[in-house]
């Protein structure tokens, strides 16, 4: 798997809304910042945050587009992107979008998410 394939695998794993599908793609040292400003450091905390979202947002669809690579080598990759999501919360259709930055690291010969920062789109 290369960094581009990682992004597709990550999107697919998130859509399962099952941590077991996402977990192999996340570094033990991961950090995730959601667009609401909450920060989750360490794989265990990232897992709790993702599982909370999975239980809250039903039928979530998550898409990444307009990827811009800032750096890529055999062990690290950093990219900017736009994201969109839709789902159902408390029986109501909801959606969101924003800009993100992610850093990937190669661990045990596999690409994994080291950090992801999701922010709201600015006007």
SULVENTA-V636380 format. One line per field, one symbol per residue. phi: phi as a letter, one per 30 degrees, with the letter a starting at -180 (. if undefined). burial: I if it has 16 or more other C-alpha atoms within 10 Angstrom, else O. A space follows every 50 residues. Layout:
BEGIN
phi->???
burial->???
END
This chain:
BEGIN
phi->.ceddeedddedddddhbedddedccddcdbbcdddjdcbcjedddeedd ddddddcchdcbbcbhdbdcaabdbbbbbcacbbbbabbhicdbaaalcb bbbcbcbhibdbdcabbcbddcd
burial->OOIOOIIOIIOIIIIOIOIOOIIOIIIIOIIIIOIOOOOIOIIOOIIOII OOOIOOIIOIIIIIOOOOOOOOOOOIIIIIIIIOOIIOOOOOOOOOIIII IIIIIIIOOIIIIIIIIIIIOOO
END
